[in-house]
Amino acid sequence: EKLHISEPSNAYDFGQIINAVNTNKDKAACADLLTITDPKKLPMLLSNKLEGEILLIFIQSLESYVLGKDPGLVYQHLFYLSKAERFKVVLALLSKNEKEQVQQLFDLLSENQNHQYSLEDVESLKKVYEL
């Protein structure tokens, strides 16, 4: 059954939705969530709950469903995701294959560059993601 996604108002709601999305590996629903969530709110909504699995489903959802429509939004989400608590810890625990998925999204962002971010922006954000 398709998850009904509404904008989360707090970290608890966001966590509940993320858990449901993750359990079902529902990338389309995750993309819906990221599309209606203000990127600036991501660090607050994630609170201290960022995990590798969550980072990866975000990356996969952004690549599969959001990049083609709104590369600027993808850039914003990647930018604010890097400000989340536990980001460095989660990054350090990614496998080589998982890091390659992140790298691939950055490559696509560079190819789909638009007025909302420059190639320099993408390059400096890649450094934050240790790529």
N, CA, C and O atoms as CSV, one atom per row, in Angstrom:
chain,resi,resn,atom,element,x,y,z
A,1,GLU,N,N,0.856,-1.191,0.000
A,1,GLU,CA,C,0.000,0.000,0.000
A,1,GLU,C,C,0.893,1.242,0.000
A,1,GLU,O,O,1.926,1.270,0.669
A,2,LYS,N,N,0.495,2.253,-0.742
A,2,LYS,CA,C,1.324,3.450,-0.854
A,2,LYS,C,C,1.229,4.279,0.426
A,2,LYS,O,O,0.149,4.527,0.962
A,3,LEU,N,N,2.385,4.687,0.879
A,3,LEU,CA,C,2.420,5.522,2.082
A,3,LEU,C,C,1.868,6.903,1.758
A,3,LEU,O,O,2.199,7.487,0.727
A,4,HIS,N,N,1.026,7.418,2.641
A,4,HIS,CA,C,0.539,8.788,2.474
A,4,HIS,C,C,1.515,9.704,3.211
A,4,HIS,O,O,1.697,9.589,4.423
A,5,ILE,N,N,2.127,10.597,2.477
A,5,ILE,CA,C,3.146,11.463,3.072
A,5,ILE,C,C,2.596,12.869,3.249
A,5,ILE,O,O,2.150,13.501,2.291
A,6,SER,N,N,2.634,13.352,4.489
A,6,SER,CA,C,2.285,14.756,4.708
A,6,SER,C,C,3.480,15.410,5.398
A,6,SER,O,O,4.313,14.736,6.005
A,7,GLU,N,N,3.544,16.725,5.292
A,7,GLU,CA,C,4.725,17.417,5.818
A,7,GLU,C,C,4.854,17.203,7.322
A,7,GLU,O,O,3.927,17.503,8.076
A,8,PRO,N,N,6.002,16.685,7.761
A,8,PRO,CA,C,6.192,16.464,9.197
A,8,PRO,C,C,6.394,17.792,9.930
A,8,PRO,O,O,7.091,18.680,9.439
A,9,SER,N,N,5.783,17.920,11.100
A,9,SER,CA,C,5.914,19.190,11.815
A,9,SER,C,C,7.024,19.146,12.860
A,9,SER,O,O,7.475,20.185,13.344
A,10,ASN,N,N,7.461,17.933,13.205
A,10,ASN,CA,C,8.522,17.853,14.214
A,10,ASN,C,C,9.384,16.611,13.981
A,10,ASN,O,O,9.091,15.792,13.110
A,11,ALA,N,N,10.434,16.487,14.765
A,11,ALA,CA,C,11.387,15.391,14.583
A,11,ALA,C,C,10.727,14.031,14.815
A,11,ALA,O,O,11.085,13.047,14.169
A,12,TYR,N,N,9.768,13.979,15.734
A,12,TYR,CA,C,9.093,12.706,16.019
A,12,TYR,C,C,8.309,12.233,14.786
A,12,TYR,O,O,8.439,11.085,14.362
A,13,ASP,N,N,7.487,13.140,14.216
A,13,ASP,CA,C,6.711,12.807,13.000
A,13,ASP,C,C,7.632,12.375,11.870
A,13,ASP,O,O,7.393,11.376,11.191
A,14,PHE,N,N,8.685,13.150,11.690
A,14,PHE,CA,C,9.637,12.869,10.609
A,14,PHE,C,C,10.242,11.476,10.803
A,14,PHE,O,O,10.373,10.705,9.853
A,15,GLY,N,N,10.607,11.172,12.048
A,15,GLY,CA,C,11.183,9.865,12.372
A,15,GLY,C,C,10.227,8.727,12.064
A,15,GLY,O,O,10.633,7.685,11.550
A,16,GLN,N,N,8.941,8.933,12.385
A,16,GLN,CA,C,7.926,7.910,12.113
A,16,GLN,C,C,7.807,7.646,10.609
A,16,GLN,O,O,7.743,6.499,10.167
A,17,ILE,N,N,7.780,8.725,9.844
A,17,ILE,CA,C,7.653,8.586,8.390
A,17,ILE,C,C,8.899,7.901,7.819
A,17,ILE,O,O,8.801,7.009,6.977
A,18,ILE,N,N,10.074,8.338,8.295
A,18,ILE,CA,C,11.331,7.752,7.811
A,18,ILE,C,C,11.364,6.249,8.110
A,18,ILE,O,O,11.769,5.451,7.265
A,19,ASN,N,N,10.942,5.878,9.294
A,19,ASN,CA,C,10.933,4.446,9.650
A,19,ASN,C,C,10.038,3.650,8.711
A,19,ASN,O,O,10.406,2.565,8.261
A,20,ALA,N,N,8.860,4.193,8.420
A,20,ALA,CA,C,7.922,3.512,7.517
A,20,ALA,C,C,8.509,3.409,6.109
A,20,ALA,O,O,8.434,2.361,5.468
A,21,VAL,N,N,9.087,4.500,5.643
A,21,VAL,CA,C,9.698,4.546,4.312
A,21,VAL,C,C,10.829,3.518,4.225
A,21,VAL,O,O,10.959,2.786,3.243
A,22,ASN,N,N,11.635,3.488,5.276
A,22,ASN,CA,C,12.809,2.620,5.298
A,22,ASN,C,C,12.416,1.150,5.380
A,22,ASN,O,O,13.012,0.305,4.713
A,23,THR,N,N,11.418,0.851,6.193
A,23,THR,CA,C,10.936,-0.527,6.340
A,23,THR,C,C,10.471,-1.067,4.996
A,23,THR,O,O,10.742,-2.217,4.648
A,24,ASN,N,N,9.763,-0.218,4.240
A,24,ASN,CA,C,9.226,-0.636,2.940
A,24,ASN,C,C,10.191,-0.379,1.787
A,24,ASN,O,O,9.904,-0.718,0.639
A,25,LYS,N,N,11.343,0.228,2.103
A,25,LYS,CA,C,12.295,0.641,1.058
A,25,LYS,C,C,11.550,1.383,-0.061
A,25,LYS,O,O,11.790,1.167,-1.249
A,26,ASP,N,N,10.648,2.257,0.365
A,26,ASP,CA,C,9.782,2.976,-0.566
A,26,ASP,C,C,10.441,4.293,-1.000
A,26,ASP,O,O,10.256,5.336,-0.374
A,27,LYS,N,N,11.207,4.213,-2.080
A,27,LYS,CA,C,11.954,5.388,-2.532
A,27,LYS,C,C,11.046,6.480,-3.074
A,27,LYS,O,O,11.350,7.666,-2.949
A,28,ALA,N,N,9.921,6.077,-3.679
A,28,ALA,CA,C,8.980,7.081,-4.205
A,28,ALA,C,C,8.388,7.894,-3.053
A,28,ALA,O,O,8.276,9.117,-3.138
A,29,ALA,N,N,8.012,7.201,-1.977
A,29,ALA,CA,C,7.458,7.903,-0.804
A,29,ALA,C,C,8.535,8.772,-0.158
A,29,ALA,O,O,8.253,9.878,0.304
A,30,CYS,N,N,9.761,8.270,-0.126
A,30,CYS,CA,C,10.862,9.056,0.438
A,30,CYS,C,C,11.073,10.328,-0.387
A,30,CYS,O,O,11.305,11.406,0.160
A,31,ALA,N,N,10.989,10.183,-1.698
A,31,ALA,CA,C,11.120,11.354,-2.579
A,31,ALA,C,C,9.997,12.357,-2.311
A,31,ALA,O,O,10.228,13.566,-2.293
A,32,ASP,N,N,8.778,11.846,-2.102
A,32,ASP,CA,C,7.651,12.737,-1.760
A,32,ASP,C,C,7.958,13.502,-0.480
A,32,ASP,O,O,7.735,14.709,-0.388
A,33,LEU,N,N,8.470,12.778,0.497
A,33,LEU,CA,C,8.802,13.394,1.786
A,33,LEU,C,C,9.847,14.496,1.600
A,33,LEU,O,O,9.707,15.592,2.143
A,34,LEU,N,N,10.896,14.193,0.827
A,34,LEU,CA,C,11.962,15.178,0.624
A,34,LEU,C,C,11.492,16.355,-0.226
A,34,LEU,O,O,12.013,17.463,-0.101
A,35,THR,N,N,10.516,16.115,-1.080
A,35,THR,CA,C,10.002,17.190,-1.928
A,35,THR,C,C,9.179,18.189,-1.119
A,35,THR,O,O,9.204,19.388,-1.396
A,36,ILE,N,N,8.444,17.689,-0.111
A,36,ILE,CA,C,7.615,18.623,0.681
A,36,ILE,C,C,8.316,19.133,1.938
A,36,ILE,O,O,7.778,19.986,2.644
A,37,THR,N,N,9.515,18.614,2.224
A,37,THR,CA,C,10.239,19.054,3.417
A,37,THR,C,C,11.234,20.148,3.047
A,37,THR,O,O,12.029,19.987,2.121
A,38,ASP,N,N,11.184,21.240,3.762
A,38,ASP,CA,C,12.131,22.331,3.535
A,38,ASP,C,C,13.533,21.829,3.896
A,38,ASP,O,O,13.766,21.426,5.036
A,39,PRO,N,N,14.474,21.850,2.935
A,39,PRO,CA,C,15.821,21.335,3.217
A,39,PRO,C,C,16.461,21.948,4.473
A,39,PRO,O,O,17.193,21.276,5.200
A,40,LYS,N,N,16.172,23.235,4.712
A,40,LYS,CA,C,16.770,23.914,5.877
A,40,LYS,C,C,16.351,23.252,7.190
A,40,LYS,O,O,17.049,23.347,8.200
A,41,LYS,N,N,15.188,22.573,7.154
A,41,LYS,CA,C,14.683,21.946,8.382
A,41,LYS,C,C,15.258,20.544,8.612
A,41,LYS,O,O,15.076,19.967,9.684
A,42,LEU,N,N,15.953,19.999,7.605
A,42,LEU,CA,C,16.438,18.617,7.720
A,42,LEU,C,C,17.245,18.345,8.995
A,42,LEU,O,O,16.957,17.379,9.701
A,43,PRO,N,N,18.252,19.176,9.304
A,43,PRO,CA,C,19.033,18.860,10.513
A,43,PRO,C,C,18.176,18.787,11.775
A,43,PRO,O,O,18.391,17.931,12.633
A,44,MET,N,N,17.193,19.703,11.880
A,44,MET,CA,C,16.312,19.719,13.052
A,44,MET,C,C,15.395,18.490,13.037
A,44,MET,O,O,15.191,17.853,14.071
A,45,LEU,N,N,14.849,18.161,11.870
A,45,LEU,CA,C,13.921,17.035,11.772
A,45,LEU,C,C,14.621,15.689,11.984
A,45,LEU,O,O,14.056,14.771,12.578
A,46,LEU,N,N,15.844,15.589,11.496
A,46,LEU,CA,C,16.589,14.336,11.679
A,46,LEU,C,C,17.030,14.181,13.131
A,46,LEU,O,O,17.217,13.070,13.628
A,47,SER,N,N,17.193,15.331,13.800
A,47,SER,CA,C,17.679,15.316,15.180
A,47,SER,C,C,18.965,14.489,15.245
A,47,SER,O,O,19.884,14.726,14.462
A,48,ASN,N,N,19.045,13.523,16.165
A,48,ASN,CA,C,20.268,12.706,16.263
A,48,ASN,C,C,20.027,11.313,15.684
A,48,ASN,O,O,20.690,10.350,16.068
A,49,LYS,N,N,19.073,11.216,14.758
A,49,LYS,CA,C,18.621,9.904,14.281
A,49,LYS,C,C,19.206,9.495,12.923
A,49,LYS,O,O,18.805,8.477,12.359
A,50,LEU,N,N,20.150,10.284,12.397
A,50,LEU,CA,C,20.688,9.934,11.087
A,50,LEU,C,C,21.454,8.615,11.155
A,50,LEU,O,O,22.316,8.428,12.014
A,51,GLU,N,N,21.129,7.714,10.247
A,51,GLU,CA,C,21.796,6.413,10.128
A,51,GLU,C,C,22.222,6.216,8.679
A,51,GLU,O,O,21.744,6.909,7.781
A,52,GLY,N,N,23.121,5.269,8.464
A,52,GLY,CA,C,23.577,4.969,7.115
A,52,GLY,C,C,22.443,4.607,6.178
A,52,GLY,O,O,22.400,5.054,5.031
A,53,GLU,N,N,21.511,3.781,6.682
A,53,GLU,CA,C,20.362,3.349,5.872
A,53,GLU,C,C,19.520,4.535,5.419
A,53,GLU,O,O,19.034,4.579,4.289
A,54,ILE,N,N,19.360,5.488,6.321
A,54,ILE,CA,C,18.558,6.682,6.014
A,54,ILE,C,C,19.286,7.536,4.982
A,54,ILE,O,O,18.688,7.998,4.010
A,55,LEU,N,N,20.580,7.741,5.203
A,55,LEU,CA,C,21.362,8.517,4.244
A,55,LEU,C,C,21.240,7.897,2.849
A,55,LEU,O,O,21.051,8.606,1.861
A,56,LEU,N,N,21.350,6.577,2.781
A,56,LEU,CA,C,21.319,5.903,1.477
A,56,LEU,C,C,19.951,5.971,0.798
A,56,LEU,O,O,19.868,6.175,-0.414
A,57,ILE,N,N,18.889,5.804,1.568
A,57,ILE,CA,C,17.571,5.888,0.912
A,57,ILE,C,C,17.310,7.327,0.455
A,57,ILE,O,O,16.638,7.536,-0.555
A,58,PHE,N,N,17.826,8.313,1.178
A,58,PHE,CA,C,17.730,9.709,0.734
A,58,PHE,C,C,18.471,9.865,-0.598
A,58,PHE,O,O,17.935,10.425,-1.555
A,59,ILE,N,N,19.692,9.369,-0.644
A,59,ILE,CA,C,20.526,9.488,-1.849
A,59,ILE,C,C,19.829,8.816,-3.042
A,59,ILE,O,O,19.742,9.389,-4.128
A,60,GLN,N,N,19.339,7.599,-2.818
A,60,GLN,CA,C,18.695,6.835,-3.899
A,60,GLN,C,C,17.403,7.514,-4.362
A,60,GLN,O,O,17.121,7.578,-5.558
A,61,SER,N,N,16.629,8.013,-3.410
A,61,SER,CA,C,15.362,8.674,-3.743
A,61,SER,C,C,15.607,9.976,-4.499
A,61,SER,O,O,14.922,10.275,-5.477
A,62,LEU,N,N,16.586,10.741,-4.039
A,62,LEU,CA,C,16.909,12.005,-4.704
A,62,LEU,C,C,17.347,11.732,-6.139
A,62,LEU,O,O,16.953,12.441,-7.065
A,63,GLU,N,N,18.162,10.701,-6.311
A,63,GLU,CA,C,18.656,10.389,-7.648
A,63,GLU,C,C,17.528,9.885,-8.556
A,63,GLU,O,O,17.399,10.330,-9.696
A,64,SER,N,N,16.715,8.958,-8.045
A,64,SER,CA,C,15.700,8.316,-8.884
A,64,SER,C,C,14.497,9.209,-9.187
A,64,SER,O,O,13.941,9.153,-10.284
A,65,TYR,N,N,14.100,10.025,-8.227
A,65,TYR,CA,C,12.815,10.722,-8.372
A,65,TYR,C,C,12.878,12.246,-8.383
A,65,TYR,O,O,11.982,12.896,-8.921
A,66,VAL,N,N,13.928,12.826,-7.795
A,66,VAL,CA,C,13.912,14.285,-7.635
A,66,VAL,C,C,14.864,14.984,-8.612
A,66,VAL,O,O,14.561,16.068,-9.112
A,67,LEU,N,N,15.994,14.368,-8.875
A,67,LEU,CA,C,17.032,15.003,-9.701
A,67,LEU,C,C,16.507,15.473,-11.061
A,67,LEU,O,O,16.802,16.588,-11.493
A,68,GLY,N,N,15.732,14.622,-11.728
A,68,GLY,CA,C,15.213,14.961,-13.057
A,68,GLY,C,C,14.274,16.147,-13.058
A,68,GLY,O,O,14.171,16.864,-14.053
A,69,LYS,N,N,13.584,16.358,-11.935
A,69,LYS,CA,C,12.606,17.451,-11.857
A,69,LYS,C,C,13.225,18.717,-11.275
A,69,LYS,O,O,12.934,19.823,-11.728
A,70,ASP,N,N,14.079,18.547,-10.270
A,70,ASP,CA,C,14.559,19.717,-9.526
A,70,ASP,C,C,15.956,19.495,-8.947
A,70,ASP,O,O,16.103,19.222,-7.755
A,71,PRO,N,N,16.989,19.614,-9.801
A,71,PRO,CA,C,18.347,19.409,-9.290
A,71,PRO,C,C,18.723,20.381,-8.164
A,71,PRO,O,O,19.522,20.052,-7.288
A,72,GLY,N,N,18.132,21.588,-8.203
A,72,GLY,CA,C,18.416,22.568,-7.150
A,72,GLY,C,C,17.989,22.067,-5.783
A,72,GLY,O,O,18.679,22.285,-4.787
A,73,LEU,N,N,16.838,21.389,-5.742
A,73,LEU,CA,C,16.340,20.837,-4.483
A,73,LEU,C,C,17.261,19.713,-3.987
A,73,LEU,O,O,17.505,19.584,-2.788
A,74,VAL,N,N,17.762,18.913,-4.916
A,74,VAL,CA,C,18.697,17.839,-4.557
A,74,VAL,C,C,19.949,18.444,-3.916
A,74,VAL,O,O,20.419,17.975,-2.879
A,75,TYR,N,N,20.478,19.493,-4.552
A,75,TYR,CA,C,21.665,20.157,-3.998
A,75,TYR,C,C,21.378,20.670,-2.574
A,75,TYR,O,O,22.172,20.458,-1.657
A,76,GLN,N,N,20.239,21.342,-2.408
A,76,GLN,CA,C,19.870,21.888,-1.094
A,76,GLN,C,C,19.787,20.782,-0.029
A,76,GLN,O,O,20.282,20.941,1.087
A,77,HIS,N,N,19.160,19.673,-0.394
A,77,HIS,CA,C,19.029,18.573,0.564
A,77,HIS,C,C,20.403,17.995,0.926
A,77,HIS,O,O,20.672,17.717,2.095
A,78,LEU,N,N,21.257,17.819,-0.061
A,78,LEU,CA,C,22.599,17.291,0.229
A,78,LEU,C,C,23.365,18.265,1.126
A,78,LEU,O,O,24.093,17.856,2.030
A,79,PHE,N,N,23.184,19.558,0.858
A,79,PHE,CA,C,23.867,20.584,1.650
A,79,PHE,C,C,23.417,20.531,3.116
A,79,PHE,O,O,24.247,20.496,4.023
A,80,TYR,N,N,22.110,20.524,3.336
A,80,TYR,CA,C,21.611,20.545,4.717
A,80,TYR,C,C,21.745,19.200,5.423
A,80,TYR,O,O,21.851,19.136,6.647
A,81,LEU,N,N,21.738,18.129,4.636
A,81,LEU,CA,C,21.969,16.799,5.206
A,81,LEU,C,C,23.350,16.752,5.863
A,81,LEU,O,O,23.543,16.113,6.898
A,82,SER,N,N,24.300,17.441,5.239
A,82,SER,CA,C,25.674,17.433,5.766
A,82,SER,C,C,25.793,18.214,7.075
A,82,SER,O,O,26.810,18.128,7.763
A,83,LYS,N,N,24.750,18.975,7.417
A,83,LYS,CA,C,24.751,19.743,8.674
A,83,LYS,C,C,24.094,18.947,9.808
A,83,LYS,O,O,24.093,19.383,10.959
A,84,ALA,N,N,23.539,17.785,9.474
A,84,ALA,CA,C,22.814,17.004,10.483
A,84,ALA,C,C,23.779,16.406,11.501
A,84,ALA,O,O,24.932,16.100,11.198
A,85,GLU,N,N,23.271,16.253,12.703
A,85,GLU,CA,C,24.013,15.572,13.760
A,85,GLU,C,C,24.332,14.151,13.285
A,85,GLU,O,O,23.512,13.530,12.609
A,86,ARG,N,N,25.488,13.642,13.626
A,86,ARG,CA,C,25.921,12.283,13.280
A,86,ARG,C,C,26.321,12.119,11.821
A,86,ARG,O,O,26.671,11.016,11.402
A,87,PHE,N,N,26.275,13.210,11.027
A,87,PHE,CA,C,26.610,13.082,9.606
A,87,PHE,C,C,28.007,12.488,9.411
A,87,PHE,O,O,28.184,11.550,8.634
A,88,LYS,N,N,28.996,13.039,10.120
A,88,LYS,CA,C,30.385,12.569,9.960
A,88,LYS,C,C,30.524,11.099,10.351
A,88,LYS,O,O,31.245,10.340,9.704
A,89,VAL,N,N,29.834,10.714,11.404
A,89,VAL,CA,C,29.885,9.320,11.888
A,89,VAL,C,C,29.317,8.390,10.818
A,89,VAL,O,O,29.925,7.379,10.469
A,90,VAL,N,N,28.142,8.750,10.306
A,90,VAL,CA,C,27.470,7.931,9.298
A,90,VAL,C,C,28.342,7.830,8.041
A,90,VAL,O,O,28.481,6.759,7.449
A,91,LEU,N,N,28.918,8.953,7.652
A,91,LEU,CA,C,29.773,8.984,6.469
A,91,LEU,C,C,30.951,8.026,6.629
A,91,LEU,O,O,31.309,7.296,5.705
A,92,ALA,N,N,31.536,8.045,7.809
A,92,ALA,CA,C,32.714,7.207,8.076
A,92,ALA,C,C,32.381,5.720,7.995
A,92,ALA,O,O,33.261,4.903,7.724
A,93,LEU,N,N,31.118,5.363,8.228
A,93,LEU,CA,C,30.724,3.961,8.257
A,93,LEU,C,C,30.209,3.431,6.912
A,93,LEU,O,O,29.893,2.248,6.788
A,94,LEU,N,N,30.128,4.313,5.908
A,94,LEU,CA,C,29.645,3.854,4.600
A,94,LEU,C,C,30.661,2.914,3.951
A,94,LEU,O,O,31.871,3.115,4.053
A,95,SER,N,N,30.145,1.894,3.289
A,95,SER,CA,C,31.023,0.969,2.558
A,95,SER,C,C,31.474,1.634,1.253
A,95,SER,O,O,30.970,2.692,0.879
A,96,LYS,N,N,32.408,1.014,0.585
A,96,LYS,CA,C,32.914,1.529,-0.695
A,96,LYS,C,C,31.751,1.640,-1.695
A,96,LYS,O,O,31.610,2.650,-2.384
A,97,ASN,N,N,30.930,0.597,-1.761
A,97,ASN,CA,C,29.793,0.577,-2.681
A,97,ASN,C,C,28.808,1.709,-2.359
A,97,ASN,O,O,28.286,2.355,-3.267
A,98,GLU,N,N,28.560,1.942,-1.081
A,98,GLU,CA,C,27.630,3.004,-0.669
A,98,GLU,C,C,28.193,4.376,-1.026
A,98,GLU,O,O,27.467,5.261,-1.481
A,99,LYS,N,N,29.506,4.539,-0.809
A,99,LYS,CA,C,30.149,5.812,-1.170
A,99,LYS,C,C,30.037,6.058,-2.674
A,99,LYS,O,O,29.883,7.195,-3.118
A,100,GLU,N,N,30.117,4.971,-3.452
A,100,GLU,CA,C,30.001,5.110,-4.912
A,100,GLU,C,C,28.616,5.612,-5.305
A,100,GLU,O,O,28.477,6.366,-6.268
A,101,GLN,N,N,27.584,5.192,-4.556
A,101,GLN,CA,C,26.228,5.685,-4.838
A,101,GLN,C,C,26.141,7.189,-4.593
A,101,GLN,O,O,25.490,7.917,-5.342
A,102,VAL,N,N,26.807,7.637,-3.537
A,102,VAL,CA,C,26.817,9.068,-3.216
A,102,VAL,C,C,27.575,9.818,-4.322
A,102,VAL,O,O,27.134,10.865,-4.796
A,103,GLN,N,N,28.720,9.259,-4.717
A,103,GLN,CA,C,29.535,9.861,-5.777
A,103,GLN,C,C,28.720,10.002,-7.074
A,103,GLN,O,O,28.786,11.023,-7.759
A,104,GLN,N,N,27.966,8.970,-7.385
A,104,GLN,CA,C,27.158,8.968,-8.608
A,104,GLN,C,C,26.138,10.106,-8.589
A,104,GLN,O,O,25.921,10.766,-9.606
A,105,LEU,N,N,25.518,10.334,-7.439
A,105,LEU,CA,C,24.548,11.424,-7.341
A,105,LEU,C,C,25.247,12.767,-7.559
A,105,LEU,O,O,24.705,13.647,-8.227
A,106,PHE,N,N,26.441,12.925,-7.003
A,106,PHE,CA,C,27.186,14.173,-7.209
A,106,PHE,C,C,27.565,14.354,-8.683
A,106,PHE,O,O,27.513,15.467,-9.207
A,107,ASP,N,N,27.949,13.250,-9.351
A,107,ASP,CA,C,28.284,13.331,-10.780
A,107,ASP,C,C,27.074,13.816,-11.577
A,107,ASP,O,O,27.191,14.673,-12.453
A,108,LEU,N,N,25.904,13.246,-11.251
A,108,LEU,CA,C,24.674,13.636,-11.950
A,108,LEU,C,C,24.301,15.089,-11.650
A,108,LEU,O,O,23.793,15.800,-12.517
A,109,LEU,N,N,24.558,15.517,-10.418
A,109,LEU,CA,C,24.288,16.919,-10.062
A,109,LEU,C,C,25.139,17.845,-10.915
A,109,LEU,O,O,24.654,18.870,-11.394
A,110,SER,N,N,26.390,17.496,-11.105
A,110,SER,CA,C,27.284,18.314,-11.932
A,110,SER,C,C,26.781,18.370,-13.366
A,110,SER,O,O,26.799,19.428,-13.994
A,111,GLU,N,N,26.332,17.227,-13.886
A,111,GLU,CA,C,25.831,17.166,-15.266
A,111,GLU,C,C,24.541,17.956,-15.431
A,111,GLU,O,O,24.289,18.521,-16.495
A,112,ASN,N,N,23.723,17.997,-14.380
A,112,ASN,CA,C,22.428,18.681,-14.450
A,112,ASN,C,C,22.487,20.076,-13.852
A,112,ASN,O,O,21.472,20.628,-13.428
A,113,GLN,N,N,23.672,20.631,-13.824
A,113,GLN,CA,C,23.870,21.900,-13.133
A,113,GLN,C,C,22.859,22.952,-13.592
A,113,GLN,O,O,22.578,23.074,-14.784
A,114,ASN,N,N,22.322,23.700,-12.649
A,114,ASN,CA,C,21.401,24.777,-13.023
A,114,ASN,C,C,21.746,26.052,-12.266
A,114,ASN,O,O,22.744,26.094,-11.547
A,115,HIS,N,N,20.935,27.082,-12.418
A,115,HIS,CA,C,21.256,28.393,-11.848
A,115,HIS,C,C,21.258,28.418,-10.321
A,115,HIS,O,O,21.758,29.368,-9.719
A,116,GLN,N,N,20.698,27.376,-9.686
A,116,GLN,CA,C,20.590,27.403,-8.224
A,116,GLN,C,C,21.900,27.033,-7.514
A,116,GLN,O,O,22.059,27.274,-6.318
A,117,TYR,N,N,22.818,26.453,-8.262
A,117,TYR,CA,C,24.117,26.116,-7.673
A,117,TYR,C,C,25.147,26.063,-8.797
A,117,TYR,O,O,24.810,25.809,-9.954
A,118,SER,N,N,26.395,26.304,-8.443
A,118,SER,CA,C,27.464,26.279,-9.439
A,118,SER,C,C,28.244,24.975,-9.323
A,118,SER,O,O,28.089,24.230,-8.355
A,119,LEU,N,N,29.082,24.709,-10.320
A,119,LEU,CA,C,29.940,23.517,-10.246
A,119,LEU,C,C,30.886,23.626,-9.050
A,119,LEU,O,O,31.233,22.617,-8.437
A,120,GLU,N,N,31.300,24.848,-8.722
A,120,GLU,CA,C,32.155,25.056,-7.541
A,120,GLU,C,C,31.409,24.640,-6.270
A,120,GLU,O,O,31.983,24.026,-5.370
A,121,ASP,N,N,30.121,24.986,-6.214
A,121,ASP,CA,C,29.300,24.586,-5.061
A,121,ASP,C,C,29.307,23.063,-4.916
A,121,ASP,O,O,29.493,22.530,-3.822
A,122,VAL,N,N,29.099,22.373,-6.045
A,122,VAL,CA,C,29.059,20.911,-6.025
A,122,VAL,C,C,30.414,20.356,-5.582
A,122,VAL,O,O,30.482,19.430,-4.773
A,123,GLU,N,N,31.494,20.935,-6.126
A,123,GLU,CA,C,32.837,20.458,-5.762
A,123,GLU,C,C,33.117,20.649,-4.270
A,123,GLU,O,O,33.672,19.762,-3.623
A,124,SER,N,N,32.738,21.795,-3.731
A,124,SER,CA,C,33.033,22.015,-2.307
A,124,SER,C,C,32.154,21.129,-1.428
A,124,SER,O,O,32.590,20.694,-0.362
A,125,LEU,N,N,30.920,20.858,-1.860
A,125,LEU,CA,C,30.053,19.960,-1.092
A,125,LEU,C,C,30.585,18.515,-1.162
A,125,LEU,O,O,30.474,17.761,-0.195
A,126,LYS,N,N,31.158,18.146,-2.303
A,126,LYS,CA,C,31.747,16.804,-2.434
A,126,LYS,C,C,32.832,16.595,-1.376
A,126,LYS,O,O,32.964,15.508,-0.812
A,127,LYS,N,N,33.605,17.649,-1.117
A,127,LYS,CA,C,34.667,17.557,-0.093
A,127,LYS,C,C,34.072,17.294,1.289
A,127,LYS,O,O,34.638,16.544,2.085
A,128,VAL,N,N,32.928,17.917,1.565
A,128,VAL,CA,C,32.240,17.702,2.835
A,128,VAL,C,C,31.824,16.222,2.952
A,128,VAL,O,O,31.838,15.639,4.036
A,129,TYR,N,N,31.458,15.644,1.814
A,129,TYR,CA,C,31.062,14.220,1.771
A,129,TYR,C,C,32.287,13.311,1.599
A,129,TYR,O,O,32.162,12.101,1.409
A,130,GLU,N,N,33.474,13.930,1.670
A,130,GLU,CA,C,34.741,13.199,1.598
A,130,GLU,C,C,34.860,12.380,0.317
A,130,GLU,O,O,35.316,11.237,0.345
A,131,LEU,N,N,34.452,12.964,-0.796
A,131,LEU,CA,C,34.541,12.277,-2.100
A,131,LEU,C,C,35.683,12.872,-2.930
A,131,LEU,O,O,35.922,12.433,-4.055
